[in-house]
């Protein structure tokens, strides 16, 4: 994030207006994703809105996205934000009133509030989003770096060309796992050679056990032996374990070298490779040791998933289901209507499933790169219990998506018990998970150990567990006031 040393007139003007508002009232920003803004403009038949000079383009969605990114630092000059995606006007009003009633007094009394909201050095984005490159599904507009996500079928052969086009062709250090490299190594090497890029490769054993500090240390030794430099690039080719491990090493070696993700699993493509969170596991907690490191680009070739075992595909689809529940009714309906085709890795259905998840996560990450506003935290729906299940079973009994399915059911149960979620939505979630062959409960787990692991979760703040719950499809909410008896009952419901 950069700051204006001498802010432009528009920023100063906005600061003065914000100062006047801040001195007089509790300031609320009504947020919405670009897709929501465009849908609202077109749904009400307001064609004049799309005829505005700023929206008079062949791609109004891209223009709305660009404008919103450019102005986000001004929208941030508020006391509270209500994310209106999926909400009716009445629900938006109710959320605004609730925020005022529960938080306004505390926020208005905070020392330095007006000064902070009107500071001349108000943060501004380093750049606005460029046009989406050909073949890219979307752009991630993180403050620390903007990058495209390419989604397609049979696109792995273009890796070398993309590296060259991105100016990352000095030297590539390819990190993969032994199984992935057995299937895809020849194609990756051929692509790099065709682009004239020198490279070396390093493989780790497949599985969560490789996502460790020991594995990272081995990679550091390898990079040092090969005289890796800051201008060289780490290319992580594999599932979530490899993109996390490779990303962590790229972020920490020589204080950071360029990173490219080539996710090859369903989980990696729909979730793990997007957003810049990279980490290794600690024996007591998953992803406890990590950093934020945005890749220069992500290349997701859905065709490579034909090499995966069926269980791995189903596990990854749990994350796609999670994204749909957080996103919209249309997204959920797509997964319901196309389950058979997606499970068979039908080309069009699979690419679309990946694209929808990628674009939703990209939008969330672009709004909250470092999990400072709470927006990005909603992506952890089901993860709090899932990570506890994985760590207490030694990362061996359940795939991540399988554990997440169980975690989503527990979070859904809490949502119903808290009066937030209609029971029929929980039933629909269960049916969708089961349709994709995912577990919704488990036996033989130690509840006391699970609760102890939950208490170590990264999302704990002030010794309170922050659960991601649902108020409806597309309406996640963070709650740290879930009573212990509600948590216990939800655990009982999934630990048969």
Secondary structure, 3 states (H helix, E strand, C coil): CEECCCCCHHHHHHHHHHHHHHHHCCCEEEECCHHHHHHHHHHCCCHHHHCCHHHCCCCHHHHHHHHHHHHHHHHCCCCEEEECCCCCHHHHHHHHHHHHHHHHHHHHCCCCHHHHHCCCCCEECCCCCCCCCCCEEEEEEECCEEEEEEEECCCHHHHHHHHHHCCCCCCEEEEEEHHHHHHHHHHHHHHHHHCCCCEEEEEECCCHHHCCHHHHHHHHHHHHHCCCCCCCEEEEEECHHHHHHHHHHHHHHHHCCEEEEEECCHHHHHHHCCCCEEEEEECCEEEEEEEECCCCEEEEEHHHHHHCCHHHHHHHHHHHHHHHHHHCHHHHHHHHHCHHHHHCCCHHHHHHHHHHHHHHHHHHHHHCCCCCCCCHHHHHCCHHHHHHHHHHCCCCCCCHHHHHHHHHHHHHHHHHHCCCCCHHHHHHHHHHHHHCCCCCCCCCCCHHHHHHHHHCCCCCECCECCEEEECCCCCEEEECCCCHHHHHHHHHHHCC
